[in-house]
Amino acid sequence: MRASYLNLLVDSSHTTADQARQAFRNARDQLAEYRARGG
Amino acid sequence: MDPLLLEVLRFGTAILAGGLVAVIAQRIAFRHAQDLADAERAHRRASLLEALAHELEENIGRAGPHERTRAPIRVSQSAWIDARGMDLDDHLSAALRDAYAIGEDLNSRIAIVDAFAATAIAAVRDPRWHRCARVT
């Protein structure tokens, strides 16, 4: 039970990490564009 | 010409010339100070954007690989906190806000996993109840 709950928590953190990775990539690309435009 | 009048004229001209020089010097100094302040502001802005770019790159790495071969690490927010007051493009601001909001959520989930993994649990061996009691 404890192990399965921990697995659930770990899986949830991985899912959030996937979303975070995508969001940070998007922000990085937009920042690079902004800086390239001289912002 | 009356020597006294001449002296008064000289004195007046000297005062006017001195005043003019003072005004010009003050304007030059003010403009120079303004240029320095502008340069400092531009430098600070460029530094903040540079730090933000590094932090975003670092956080992409901290989120872990797509294959999930290692656990994610807490993301960093220090550059974002410093850059928060900057006047940025609307789309960029929205993208940064979204990214750091998800990053904060990730940090919270990592903290829950860490706390849970570090806490001893005494499980009740009763399949009907599936209860467990936490031993602190």
Backbone of each chain as nested JSON, in Angstrom:
{
  "chains": [
    {"id": "A", "residues": [
      {"number": 1, "name": "MET", "atoms": {"N": [0.839, -1.207, 0.0], "CA": [0.0, 0.0, 0.0], "C": [0.872, 1.253, 0.0]}},
      {"number": 2, "name": "ARG", "atoms": {"N": [1.852, 1.241, 0.955], "CA": [2.754, 2.383, 1.045], "C": [3.528, 2.569, -0.261]}},
      {"number": 3, "name": "ALA", "atoms": {"N": [4.002, 1.405, -0.794], "CA": [4.786, 1.469, -2.032], "C": [3.94, 1.973, -3.192]}},
      {"number": 4, "name": "SER", "atoms": {"N": [2.708, 1.515, -3.248], "CA": [1.868, 1.934, -4.379], "C": [1.515, 3.413, -4.265]}},
      {"number": 5, "name": "TYR", "atoms": {"N": [1.313, 3.87, -3.03], "CA": [1.022, 5.298, -2.836], "C": [2.237, 6.139, -3.221]}},
      {"number": 6, "name": "LEU", "atoms": {"N": [3.407, 5.647, -2.816], "CA": [4.642, 6.362, -3.17], "C": [4.818, 6.387, -4.692]}},
      {"number": 7, "name": "ASN", "atoms": {"N": [4.515, 5.253, -5.333], "CA": [4.608, 5.194, -6.798], "C": [3.671, 6.207, -7.443]}},
      {"number": 8, "name": "LEU", "atoms": {"N": [2.499, 6.322, -6.847], "CA": [1.512, 7.268, -7.36], "C": [2.047, 8.7, -7.255]}},
      {"number": 9, "name": "LEU", "atoms": {"N": [2.651, 8.992, -6.103], "CA": [3.211, 10.334, -5.882], "C": [4.357, 10.609, -6.856]}},
      {"number": 10, "name": "VAL", "atoms": {"N": [5.219, 9.602, -7.019], "CA": [6.373, 9.764, -7.913], "C": [5.896, 9.957, -9.344]}},
      {"number": 11, "name": "ASP", "atoms": {"N": [4.895, 9.163, -9.735], "CA": [4.355, 9.282, -11.091], "C": [3.751, 10.667, -11.306]}},
      {"number": 12, "name": "SER", "atoms": {"N": [3.06, 11.151, -10.274], "CA": [2.454, 12.487, -10.359], "C": [3.535, 13.566, -10.508]}},
      {"number": 13, "name": "SER", "atoms": {"N": [4.644, 13.402, -9.78], "CA": [5.715, 14.408, -9.884], "C": [6.377, 14.344, -11.262]}},
      {"number": 14, "name": "HIS", "atoms": {"N": [6.467, 13.132, -11.836], "CA": [7.026, 13.008, -13.193], "C": [6.116, 13.683, -14.216]}},
      {"number": 15, "name": "THR", "atoms": {"N": [4.806, 13.511, -14.033], "CA": [3.864, 14.132, -14.967], "C": [3.983, 15.655, -14.898]}},
      {"number": 16, "name": "THR", "atoms": {"N": [4.072, 16.175, -13.664], "CA": [4.23, 17.622, -13.503], "C": [5.579, 18.074, -14.07]}},
      {"number": 17, "name": "ALA", "atoms": {"N": [6.611, 17.238, -13.9], "CA": [7.938, 17.575, -14.438], "C": [7.885, 17.651, -15.97]}},
      {"number": 18, "name": "ASP", "atoms": {"N": [7.106, 16.75, -16.586], "CA": [6.956, 16.791, -18.054], "C": [6.336, 18.125, -18.482]}},
      {"number": 19, "name": "GLN", "atoms": {"N": [5.288, 18.516, -17.738], "CA": [4.621, 19.784, -18.065], "C": [5.57, 20.956, -17.829]}},
      {"number": 20, "name": "ALA", "atoms": {"N": [6.33, 20.897, -16.733], "CA": [7.264, 21.975, -16.394], "C": [8.348, 22.083, -17.465]}},
      {"number": 21, "name": "ARG", "atoms": {"N": [8.864, 20.942, -17.908], "CA": [9.916, 20.946, -18.928], "C": [9.416, 21.644, -20.196]}},
      {"number": 22, "name": "GLN", "atoms": {"N": [8.183, 21.284, -20.587], "CA": [7.599, 21.866, -21.796], "C": [7.39, 23.373, -21.618]}},
      {"number": 23, "name": "ALA", "atoms": {"N": [6.887, 23.758, -20.444], "CA": [6.614, 25.181, -20.176], "C": [7.919, 25.982, -20.121]}},
      {"number": 24, "name": "PHE", "atoms": {"N": [8.945, 25.423, -19.512], "CA": [10.235, 26.134, -19.436], "C": [10.873, 26.24, -20.827]}},
      {"number": 25, "name": "ARG", "atoms": {"N": [10.683, 25.212, -21.652], "CA": [11.21, 25.277, -23.033], "C": [10.506, 26.374, -23.812]}},
      {"number": 26, "name": "ASN", "atoms": {"N": [9.207, 26.432, -23.647], "CA": [8.419, 27.458, -24.341], "C": [8.878, 28.858, -23.896]}},
      {"number": 27, "name": "ALA", "atoms": {"N": [9.05, 29.031, -22.578], "CA": [9.491, 30.331, -22.045], "C": [10.897, 30.657, -22.546]}},
      {"number": 28, "name": "ARG", "atoms": {"N": [11.764, 29.656, -22.573], "CA": [13.143, 29.88, -23.05], "C": [13.131, 30.339, -24.512]}},
      {"number": 29, "name": "ASP", "atoms": {"N": [12.315, 29.674, -25.353], "CA": [12.264, 30.037, -26.768], "C": [11.714, 31.455, -26.953]}},
      {"number": 30, "name": "GLN", "atoms": {"N": [10.691, 31.776, -26.162], "CA": [10.112, 33.126, -26.279], "C": [11.092, 34.189, -25.792]}},
      {"number": 31, "name": "LEU", "atoms": {"N": [11.836, 33.856, -24.749], "CA": [12.836, 34.807, -24.244], "C": [13.95, 35.008, -25.285]}},
      {"number": 32, "name": "ALA", "atoms": {"N": [14.36, 33.922, -25.925], "CA": [15.41, 34.019, -26.957], "C": [14.933, 34.903, -28.119]}},
      {"number": 33, "name": "GLU", "atoms": {"N": [13.671, 34.716, -28.511], "CA": [13.102, 35.551, -29.586], "C": [13.079, 37.015, -29.174]}},
      {"number": 34, "name": "TYR", "atoms": {"N": [12.651, 37.231, -27.932], "CA": [12.546, 38.6, -27.396], "C": [13.916, 39.281, -27.381]}},
      {"number": 35, "name": "ARG", "atoms": {"N": [14.928, 38.543, -26.949], "CA": [16.277, 39.11, -26.897], "C": [16.831, 39.332, -28.307]}},
      {"number": 36, "name": "ALA", "atoms": {"N": [16.475, 38.439, -29.224], "CA": [16.943, 38.592, -30.608], "C": [16.337, 39.844, -31.254]}},
      {"number": 37, "name": "ARG", "atoms": {"N": [15.12, 40.172, -30.802], "CA": [14.465, 41.379, -31.333], "C": [15.023, 42.64, -30.676]}},
      {"number": 38, "name": "GLY", "atoms": {"N": [15.912, 42.45, -29.72], "CA": [16.534, 43.6, -29.04], "C": [15.793, 44.051, -27.802]}},
      {"number": 39, "name": "GLY", "atoms": {"N": [14.965, 43.187, -27.269], "CA": [14.178, 43.54, -26.075], "C": [14.987, 43.552, -24.804]}}
    ]},
    {"id": "B", "residues": [
      {"number": 1, "name": "MET", "atoms": {"N": [34.201, 107.302, -20.879], "CA": [33.152, 106.685, -20.066], "C": [33.52, 106.796, -18.59]}},
      {"number": 2, "name": "ASP", "atoms": {"N": [32.501, 106.904, -17.805], "CA": [32.705, 107.004, -16.361], "C": [33.348, 105.713, -15.841]}},
      {"number": 3, "name": "PRO", "atoms": {"N": [34.479, 105.809, -15.129], "CA": [35.158, 104.586, -14.644], "C": [34.269, 103.728, -13.754]}},
      {"number": 4, "name": "LEU", "atoms": {"N": [33.416, 104.368, -12.989], "CA": [32.528, 103.602, -12.105], "C": [31.533, 102.774, -12.914]}},
      {"number": 5, "name": "LEU", "atoms": {"N": [30.99, 103.434, -13.971], "CA": [30.042, 102.731, -14.846], "C": [30.725, 101.563, -15.549]}},
      {"number": 6, "name": "LEU", "atoms": {"N": [31.99, 101.829, -15.972], "CA": [32.767, 100.778, -16.623], "C": [32.967, 99.584, -15.691]}},
      {"number": 7, "name": "GLU", "atoms": {"N": [33.265, 99.892, -14.439], "CA": [33.477, 98.83, -13.442], "C": [32.19, 98.036, -13.209]}},
      {"number": 8, "name": "VAL", "atoms": {"N": [31.088, 98.764, -13.167], "CA": [29.778, 98.104, -12.969], "C": [29.474, 97.193, -14.149]}},
      {"number": 9, "name": "LEU", "atoms": {"N": [29.776, 97.684, -15.368], "CA": [29.547, 96.871, -16.565], "C": [30.409, 95.616, -16.558]}},
      {"number": 10, "name": "ARG", "atoms": {"N": [31.688, 95.805, -16.162], "CA": [32.599, 94.649, -16.084], "C": [32.081, 93.62, -15.083]}},
      {"number": 11, "name": "PHE", "atoms": {"N": [31.669, 94.14, -13.941], "CA": [31.178, 93.267, -12.872], "C": [29.938, 92.498, -13.344]}},
      {"number": 12, "name": "GLY", "atoms": {"N": [29.025, 93.231, -13.983], "CA": [27.796, 92.597, -14.49], "C": [28.095, 91.554, -15.547]}},
      {"number": 13, "name": "THR", "atoms": {"N": [29.028, 91.884, -16.462], "CA": [29.394, 90.929, -17.509], "C": [30.017, 89.672, -16.91]}},
      {"number": 14, "name": "ALA", "atoms": {"N": [30.875, 89.889, -15.891], "CA": [31.511, 88.731, -15.24], "C": [30.472, 87.844, -14.569]}},
      {"number": 15, "name": "ILE", "atoms": {"N": [29.519, 88.475, -13.921], "CA": [28.458, 87.695, -13.25], "C": [27.659, 86.902, -14.28]}},
      {"number": 16, "name": "LEU", "atoms": {"N": [27.297, 87.571, -15.38], "CA": [26.514, 86.898, -16.427], "C": [27.296, 85.746, -17.041]}},
      {"number": 17, "name": "ALA", "atoms": {"N": [28.584, 85.988, -17.337], "CA": [29.42, 84.946, -17.932], "C": [29.561, 83.767, -16.976]}},
      {"number": 18, "name": "GLY", "atoms": {"N": [29.776, 84.063, -15.704], "CA": [29.908, 83.006, -14.694], "C": [28.634, 82.188, -14.595]}},
      {"number": 19, "name": "GLY", "atoms": {"N": [27.521, 82.88, -14.595], "CA": [26.225, 82.189, -14.517], "C": [26.005, 81.298, -15.715]}},
      {"number": 20, "name": "LEU", "atoms": {"N": [26.36, 81.828, -16.897], "CA": [26.183, 81.057, -18.135], "C": [27.04, 79.79, -18.115]}},
      {"number": 21, "name": "VAL", "atoms": {"N": [28.3, 79.976, -17.682], "CA": [29.204, 78.811, -17.604], "C": [28.657, 77.79, -16.616]}},
      {"number": 22, "name": "ALA", "atoms": {"N": [28.142, 78.264, -15.494], "CA": [27.599, 77.35, -14.478], "C": [26.403, 76.572, -15.025]}},
      {"number": 23, "name": "VAL", "atoms": {"N": [25.529, 77.267, -15.752], "CA": [24.346, 76.603, -16.312], "C": [24.757, 75.542, -17.33]}},
      {"number": 24, "name": "ILE", "atoms": {"N": [25.72, 75.923, -18.218], "CA": [26.177, 74.963, -19.239], "C": [26.831, 73.745, -18.573]}},
      {"number": 25, "name": "ALA", "atoms": {"N": [27.678, 74.002, -17.568], "CA": [28.366, 72.903, -16.871], "C": [27.354, 71.992, -16.187]}},
      {"number": 26, "name": "GLN", "atoms": {"N": [26.345, 72.602, -15.597], "CA": [25.333, 71.816, -14.895], "C": [24.551, 70.95, -15.874]}},
      {"number": 27, "name": "ARG", "atoms": {"N": [24.254, 71.531, -17.048], "CA": [23.503, 70.767, -18.057], "C": [24.335, 69.6, -18.576]}},
      {"number": 28, "name": "ILE", "atoms": {"N": [25.629, 69.859, -18.788], "CA": [26.514, 68.783, -19.271], "C": [26.611, 67.67, -18.224]}},
      {"number": 29, "name": "ALA", "atoms": {"N": [26.777, 68.082, -16.962], "CA": [26.897, 67.09, -15.882], "C": [25.601, 66.287, -15.746]}},
      {"number": 30, "name": "PHE", "atoms": {"N": [24.469, 66.972, -15.873], "CA": [23.183, 66.294, -15.744], "C": [23.001, 65.275, -16.864]}},
      {"number": 31, "name": "ARG", "atoms": {"N": [23.351, 65.714, -18.097], "CA": [23.213, 64.801, -19.242], "C": [24.141, 63.602, -19.093]}},
      {"number": 32, "name": "HIS", "atoms": {"N": [25.334, 63.848, -18.587], "CA": [26.292, 62.76, -18.389], "C": [25.764, 61.775, -17.35]}},
      {"number": 33, "name": "ALA", "atoms": {"N": [25.213, 62.333, -16.262], "CA": [24.659, 61.473, -15.205], "C": [23.491, 60.657, -15.75]}},
      {"number": 34, "name": "GLN", "atoms": {"N": [22.691, 61.308, -16.611], "CA": [21.551, 60.619, -17.214], "C": [22.024, 59.48, -18.132]}},
      {"number": 35, "name": "ASP", "atoms": {"N": [23.068, 59.748, -18.908], "CA": [23.626, 58.712, -19.793], "C": [24.161, 57.534, -18.981]}},
      {"number": 36, "name": "LEU", "atoms": {"N": [24.845, 57.872, -17.87], "CA": [25.384, 56.809, -17.013], "C": [24.257, 55.964, -16.437]}},
      {"number": 37, "name": "ALA", "atoms": {"N": [23.193, 56.642, -15.982], "CA": [22.053, 55.929, -15.4], "C": [21.389, 55.04, -16.452]}},
      {"number": 38, "name": "ASP", "atoms": {"N": [21.242, 55.562, -17.681], "CA": [20.637, 54.772, -18.766], "C": [21.487, 53.542, -19.074]}},
      {"number": 39, "name": "ALA", "atoms": {"N": [22.807, 53.764, -19.134], "CA": [23.721, 52.652, -19.429], "C": [23.647, 51.6, -18.323]}},
      {"number": 40, "name": "GLU", "atoms": {"N": [23.582, 52.072, -17.072], "CA": [23.508, 51.154, -15.935], "C": [22.206, 50.354, -15.97]}},
      {"number": 41, "name": "ARG", "atoms": {"N": [21.116, 51.064, -16.315], "CA": [19.802, 50.402, -16.399], "C": [19.81, 49.345, -17.513]}},
      {"number": 42, "name": "ALA", "atoms": {"N": [20.38, 49.697, -18.662], "CA": [20.434, 48.764, -19.796], "C": [21.3, 47.555, -19.443]}},
      {"number": 43, "name": "HIS", "atoms": {"N": [22.4, 47.817, -18.73], "CA": [23.297, 46.731, -18.333], "C": [22.597, 45.787, -17.362]}},
      {"number": 44, "name": "ARG", "atoms": {"N": [21.876, 46.386, -16.406], "CA": [21.167, 45.575, -15.406], "C": [20.071, 44.739, -16.082]}},
      {"number": 45, "name": "ARG", "atoms": {"N": [19.373, 45.372, -17.02], "CA": [18.31, 44.656, -17.736], "C": [18.892, 43.473, -18.521]}},
      {"number": 46, "name": "ALA", "atoms": {"N": [19.993, 43.728, -19.212], "CA": [20.636, 42.657, -19.992], "C": [21.108, 41.536, -19.072]}},
      {"number": 47, "name": "SER", "atoms": {"N": [21.642, 41.906, -17.899], "CA": [22.119, 40.893, -16.946], "C": [20.962, 40.046, -16.431]}},
      {"number": 48, "name": "LEU", "atoms": {"N": [19.844, 40.708, -16.121], "CA": [18.685, 39.975, -15.606], "C": [18.143, 39.004, -16.658]}},
      {"number": 49, "name": "LEU", "atoms": {"N": [18.093, 39.467, -17.916], "CA": [17.593, 38.596, -18.985], "C": [18.543, 37.42, -19.205]}},
      {"number": 50, "name": "GLU", "atoms": {"N": [19.837, 37.702, -19.09], "CA": [20.84, 36.648, -19.251], "C": [20.679, 35.61, -18.134]}},
      {"number": 51, "name": "ALA", "atoms": {"N": [20.521, 36.101, -16.898], "CA": [20.345, 35.196, -15.753], "C": [19.064, 34.378, -15.905]}},
      {"number": 52, "name": "LEU", "atoms": {"N": [18.022, 35.025, -16.412], "CA": [16.746, 34.337, -16.608], "C": [16.9, 33.237, -17.66]}},
      {"number": 53, "name": "ALA", "atoms": {"N": [17.622, 33.542, -18.744], "CA": [17.844, 32.546, -19.802], "C": [18.597, 31.338, -19.238]}},
      {"number": 54, "name": "HIS", "atoms": {"N": [19.609, 31.605, -18.397], "CA": [20.373, 30.498, -17.787], "C": [19.48, 29.676, -16.863]}},
      {"number": 55, "name": "GLU", "atoms": {"N": [18.653, 30.391, -16.098], "CA": [17.801, 29.682, -15.141], "C": [16.775, 28.8, -15.86]}},
      {"number": 56, "name": "LEU", "atoms": {"N": [16.218, 29.31, -16.971], "CA": [15.241, 28.507, -17.726], "C": [15.916, 27.237, -18.249]}},
      {"number": 57, "name": "GLU", "atoms": {"N": [17.127, 27.411, -18.775], "CA": [17.872, 26.25, -19.287], "C": [18.137, 25.253, -18.159]}},
      {"number": 58, "name": "GLU", "atoms": {"N": [18.525, 25.785, -17.007], "CA": [18.823, 24.936, -15.853], "C": [17.563, 24.183, -15.407]}},
      {"number": 59, "name": "ASN", "atoms": {"N": [16.432, 24.876, -15.405], "CA": [15.194, 24.25, -14.95], "C": [14.705, 23.16, -15.905]}},
      {"number": 60, "name": "ILE", "atoms": {"N": [15.003, 23.332, -17.202], "CA": [14.657, 22.277, -18.16], "C": [15.423, 21.006, -17.779]}},
      {"number": 61, "name": "GLY", "atoms": {"N": [16.69, 21.183, -17.423], "CA": [17.495, 20.045, -16.977], "C": [17.001, 19.478, -15.662]}},
      {"number": 62, "name": "ARG", "atoms": {"N": [16.593, 20.367, -14.749], "CA": [16.124, 19.91, -13.437], "C": [14.833, 19.104, -13.532]}},
      {"number": 63, "name": "ALA", "atoms": {"N": [14.016, 19.417, -14.534], "CA": [12.754, 18.676, -14.694], "C": [13.026, 17.218, -15.077]}},
      {"number": 64, "name": "GLY", "atoms": {"N": [14.238, 16.922, -15.469], "CA": [14.601, 15.531, -15.777], "C": [14.356, 15.194, -17.238]}},
      {"number": 65, "name": "PRO", "atoms": {"N": [14.917, 14.059, -17.66], "CA": [14.766, 13.667, -19.061], "C": [13.344, 13.188, -19.364]}},
      {"number": 66, "name": "HIS", "atoms": {"N": [12.99, 13.274, -20.617], "CA": [11.658, 12.856, -21.059], "C": [11.419, 11.371, -20.752]}},
      {"number": 67, "name": "GLU", "atoms": {"N": [12.491, 10.573, -20.777], "CA": [12.378, 9.119, -20.56], "C": [12.158, 8.766, -19.097]}},
      {"number": 68, "name": "ARG", "atoms": {"N": [12.206, 9.759, -18.224], "CA": [11.99, 9.573, -16.777], "C": [13.011, 8.616, -16.158]}},
      {"number": 69, "name": "THR", "atoms": {"N": [14.258, 8.735, -16.612], "CA": [15.295, 7.849, -16.084], "C": [15.833, 8.335, -14.74]}},
      {"number": 70, "name": "ARG", "atoms": {"N": [15.487, 9.551, -14.351], "CA": [15.83, 10.017, -13.007], "C": [14.737, 10.937, -12.491]}},
      {"number": 71, "name": "ALA", "atoms": {"N": [14.715, 11.066, -11.176], "CA": [13.66, 11.868, -10.559], "C": [13.892, 13.356, -10.843]}},
      {"number": 72, "name": "PRO", "atoms": {"N": [12.809, 14.119, -10.974], "CA": [12.986, 15.567, -11.159], "C": [13.56, 16.218, -9.902]}},
      {"number": 73, "name": "ILE", "atoms": {"N": [14.22, 17.351, -10.1], "CA": [14.83, 18.099, -8.989], "C": [14.066, 19.417, -8.859]}},
      {"number": 74, "name": "ARG", "atoms": {"N": [14.025, 19.936, -7.631], "CA": [13.33, 21.218, -7.402], "C": [13.86, 22.29, -8.365]}},
      {"number": 75, "name": "VAL", "atoms": {"N": [12.959, 23.037, -8.983], "CA": [13.405, 24.073, -9.917], "C": [13.799, 25.337, -9.154]}},
      {"number": 76, "name": "SER", "atoms": {"N": [14.65, 26.125, -9.794], "CA": [15.151, 27.354, -9.187], "C": [14.297, 28.545, -9.638]}},
      {"number": 77, "name": "GLN", "atoms": {"N": [14.147, 29.552, -8.775], "CA": [13.288, 30.693, -9.119], "C": [13.952, 32.042, -8.87]}},
      {"number": 78, "name": "SER", "atoms": {"N": [15.226, 32.047, -8.472], "CA": [15.845, 33.303, -8.034], "C": [15.908, 34.361, -9.146]}},
      {"number": 79, "name": "ALA", "atoms": {"N": [16.252, 33.944, -10.366], "CA": [16.342, 34.921, -11.471], "C": [14.956, 35.472, -11.811]}},
      {"number": 80, "name": "TRP", "atoms": {"N": [13.958, 34.609, -11.716], "CA": [12.578, 35.038, -12.005], "C": [12.113, 36.064, -10.966]}},
      {"number": 81, "name": "ILE", "atoms": {"N": [12.459, 35.826, -9.712], "CA": [12.081, 36.776, -8.652], "C": [12.728, 38.131, -8.923]}},
      {"number": 82, "name": "ASP", "atoms": {"N": [13.995, 38.12, -9.335], "CA": [14.703, 39.375, -9.627], "C": [14.13, 40.08, -10.861]}},
      {"number": 83, "name": "ALA", "atoms": {"N": [13.689, 39.28, -11.839], "CA": [13.255, 39.856, -13.121], "C": [11.762, 40.182, -13.14]}},
      {"number": 84, "name": "ARG", "atoms": {"N": [11.084, 39.874, -12.065], "CA": [9.625, 39.993, -12.056], "C": [9.115, 41.402, -12.344]}},
      {"number": 85, "name": "GLY", "atoms": {"N": [9.853, 42.407, -11.882], "CA": [9.401, 43.781, -12.056], "C": [9.724, 44.374, -13.423]}},
      {"number": 86, "name": "MET", "atoms": {"N": [10.387, 43.591, -14.265], "CA": [10.794, 44.128, -15.569], "C": [9.606, 44.274, -16.503]}},
      {"number": 87, "name": "ASP", "atoms": {"N": [9.722, 45.27, -17.375], "CA": [8.696, 45.486, -18.381], "C": [9.02, 44.583, -19.567]}},
      {"number": 88, "name": "LEU", "atoms": {"N": [8.217, 43.527, -19.731], "CA": [8.496, 42.552, -20.795], "C": [7.312, 42.463, -21.749]}},
      {"number": 89, "name": "ASP", "atoms": {"N": [7.566, 41.829, -22.862], "CA": [6.534, 41.518, -23.847], "C": [5.418, 40.701, -23.165]}},
      {"number": 90, "name": "ASP", "atoms": {"N": [4.14, 40.953, -23.524], "CA": [3.016, 40.271, -22.876], "C": [3.088, 38.747, -23.026]}},
      {"number": 91, "name": "HIS", "atoms": {"N": [3.416, 38.284, -24.242], "CA": [3.473, 36.83, -24.485], "C": [4.592, 36.198, -23.663]}},
      {"number": 92, "name": "LEU", "atoms": {"N": [5.709, 36.896, -23.613], "CA": [6.842, 36.38, -22.841], "C": [6.501, 36.341, -21.357]}},
      {"number": 93, "name": "SER", "atoms": {"N": [5.88, 37.399, -20.854], "CA": [5.49, 37.432, -19.437], "C": [4.555, 36.278, -19.117]}},
      {"number": 94, "name": "ALA", "atoms": {"N": [3.578, 36.044, -20.014], "CA": [2.612, 34.965, -19.773], "C": [3.325, 33.613, -19.76]}},
      {"number": 95, "name": "ALA", "atoms": {"N": [4.253, 33.425, -20.71], "CA": [4.983, 32.15, -20.784], "C": [5.82, 31.933, -19.524]}},
      {"number": 96, "name": "LEU", "atoms": {"N": [6.449, 33.006, -19.035], "CA": [7.272, 32.893, -17.824], "C": [6.404, 32.598, -16.607]}},
      {"number": 97, "name": "ARG", "atoms": {"N": [5.282, 33.309, -16.507], "CA": [4.378, 33.075, -15.363], "C": [3.894, 31.628, -15.353]}},
      {"number": 98, "name": "ASP", "atoms": {"N": [3.483, 31.118, -16.528], "CA": [3.001, 29.733, -16.619], "C": [4.103, 28.757, -16.198]}},
      {"number": 99, "name": "ALA", "atoms": {"N": [5.286, 28.971, -16.765], "CA": [6.391, 28.045, -16.497], "C": [6.716, 28.005, -15.006]}},
      {"number": 100, "name": "TYR", "atoms": {"N": [6.799, 29.186, -14.387], "CA": [7.191, 29.198, -12.971], "C": [6.052, 28.741, -12.06]}},
      {"number": 101, "name": "ALA", "atoms": {"N": [4.804, 28.893, -12.524], "CA": [3.682, 28.369, -11.729], "C": [3.746, 26.84, -11.717]}},
      {"number": 102, "name": "ILE", "atoms": {"N": [3.999, 26.24, -12.885], "CA": [4.118, 24.774, -12.943], "C": [5.359, 24.335, -12.163]}},
      {"number": 103, "name": "GLY", "atoms": {"N": [6.413, 25.152, -12.253], "CA": [7.634, 24.848, -11.503], "C": [7.369, 24.82, -10.001]}},
      {"number": 104, "name": "GLU", "atoms": {"N": [6.549, 25.741, -9.541], "CA": [6.222, 25.788, -8.11], "C": [5.413, 24.55, -7.719]}},
      {"number": 105, "name": "ASP", "atoms": {"N": [4.506, 24.163, -8.606], "CA": [3.718, 22.947, -8.376], "C": [4.652, 21.741, -8.301]}},
      {"number": 106, "name": "LEU", "atoms": {"N": [5.626, 21.707, -9.211], "CA": [6.592, 20.596, -9.213], "C": [7.368, 20.571, -7.896]}},
      {"number": 107, "name": "ASN", "atoms": {"N": [7.821, 21.735, -7.444], "CA": [8.561, 21.796, -6.178], "C": [7.723, 21.249, -5.026]}},
      {"number": 108, "name": "SER", "atoms": {"N": [6.443, 21.6, -5.046], "CA": [5.553, 21.149, -3.985], "C": [5.4, 19.623, -4.026]}},
      {"number": 109, "name": "ARG", "atoms": {"N": [5.239, 19.078, -5.229], "CA": [5.08, 17.62, -5.347], "C": [6.354, 16.881, -4.933]}},
      {"number": 110, "name": "ILE", "atoms": {"N": [7.49, 17.456, -5.309], "CA": [8.765, 16.827, -4.915], "C": [8.883, 16.824, -3.39]}},
      {"number": 111, "name": "ALA", "atoms": {"N": [8.463, 17.925, -2.764], "CA": [8.525, 18.01, -1.294], "C": [7.624, 16.952, -0.664]}},
      {"number": 112, "name": "ILE", "atoms": {"N": [6.449, 16.726, -1.259], "CA": [5.526, 15.713, -0.719], "C": [6.145, 14.317, -0.841]}},
      {"number": 113, "name": "VAL", "atoms": {"N": [6.736, 14.031, -2.013], "CA": [7.37, 12.719, -2.216], "C": [8.505, 12.523, -1.217]}},
      {"number": 114, "name": "ASP", "atoms": {"N": [9.345, 13.565, -1.077], "CA": [10.482, 13.47, -0.154], "C": [10.0, 13.251, 1.274]}},
      {"number": 115, "name": "ALA", "atoms": {"N": [8.972, 14.007, 1.676], "CA": [8.466, 13.881, 3.043], "C": [7.868, 12.501, 3.264]}},
      {"number": 116, "name": "PHE", "atoms": {"N": [7.151, 12.029, 2.267], "CA": [6.52, 10.707, 2.405], "C": [7.57, 9.611, 2.46]}},
      {"number": 117, "name": "ALA", "atoms": {"N": [8.568, 9.711, 1.589], "CA": [9.604, 8.68, 1.534], "C": [10.441, 8.657, 2.808]}},
      {"number": 118, "name": "ALA", "atoms": {"N": [10.522, 9.813, 3.479], "CA": [11.369, 9.9, 4.673], "C": [10.613, 9.57, 5.954]}},
      {"number": 119, "name": "THR", "atoms": {"N": [9.295, 9.343, 5.862], "CA": [8.502, 9.094, 7.056], "C": [8.247, 7.602, 7.219]}},
      {"number": 120, "name": "ALA", "atoms": {"N": [8.48, 7.108, 8.434], "CA": [8.226, 5.69, 8.704], "C": [6.721, 5.463, 8.795]}},
      {"number": 121, "name": "ILE", "atoms": {"N": [6.25, 4.389, 8.172], "CA": [4.809, 4.103, 8.166], "C": [4.573, 2.711, 8.75]}},
      {"number": 122, "name": "ALA", "atoms": {"N": [3.606, 2.613, 9.648], "CA": [3.203, 1.305, 10.146], "C": [1.877, 0.964, 9.473]}},
      {"number": 123, "name": "ALA", "atoms": {"N": [1.893, -0.004, 8.584], "CA": [0.673, -0.343, 7.842], "C": [-0.164, -1.331, 8.645]}},
      {"number": 124, "name": "VAL", "atoms": {"N": [-1.46, -1.153, 8.61], "CA": [-2.374, -2.073, 9.279], "C": [-2.641, -3.228, 8.321]}},
      {"number": 125, "name": "ARG", "atoms": {"N": [-2.404, -4.438, 8.792], "CA": [-2.519, -5.581, 7.885], "C": [-3.968, -6.064, 7.823]}},
      {"number": 126, "name": "ASP", "atoms": {"N": [-4.816, -5.221, 7.43], "CA": [-6.215, -5.587, 7.288], "C": [-6.666, -5.165, 5.892]}},
      {"number": 127, "name": "PRO", "atoms": {"N": [-6.87, -6.119, 5.004], "CA": [-7.198, -5.771, 3.613], "C": [-8.528, -5.048, 3.467]}},
      {"number": 128, "name": "ARG", "atoms": {"N": [-9.389, -5.139, 4.508], "CA": [-10.698, -4.498, 4.379], "C": [-10.616, -2.987, 4.542]}},
      {"number": 129, "name": "TRP", "atoms": {"N": [-9.656, -2.576, 5.331], "CA": [-9.642, -1.155, 5.679], "C": [-8.6, -0.342, 4.891]}},
      {"number": 130, "name": "HIS", "atoms": {"N": [-7.571, -0.996, 4.517], "CA": [-6.495, -0.291, 3.764], "C": [-6.077, 0.999, 4.473]}},
      {"number": 131, "name": "ARG", "atoms": {"N": [-6.005, 0.853, 5.777], "CA": [-5.626, 2.055, 6.515], "C": [-4.145, 1.979, 6.856]}},
      {"number": 132, "name": "CYS", "atoms": {"N": [-3.555, 3.078, 7.028], "CA": [-2.187, 3.073, 7.526], "C": [-2.008, 4.206, 8.5]}},
      {"number": 133, "name": "ALA", "atoms": {"N": [-1.182, 3.956, 9.487], "CA": [-0.933, 4.978, 10.497], "C": [0.492, 5.453, 10.373]}},
      {"number": 134, "name": "ARG", "atoms": {"N": [0.647, 6.704, 10.399], "CA": [1.964, 7.315, 10.241], "C": [2.665, 7.363, 11.597]}},
      {"number": 135, "name": "VAL", "atoms": {"N": [3.899, 6.917, 11.653], "CA": [4.674, 6.98, 12.891], "C": [5.672, 8.131, 12.74]}},
      {"number": 136, "name": "THR", "atoms": {"N": [5.55, 9.095, 13.596], "CA": [6.463, 10.243, 13.464], "C": [7.47, 10.225, 14.588]}}
    ]}
  ]
}
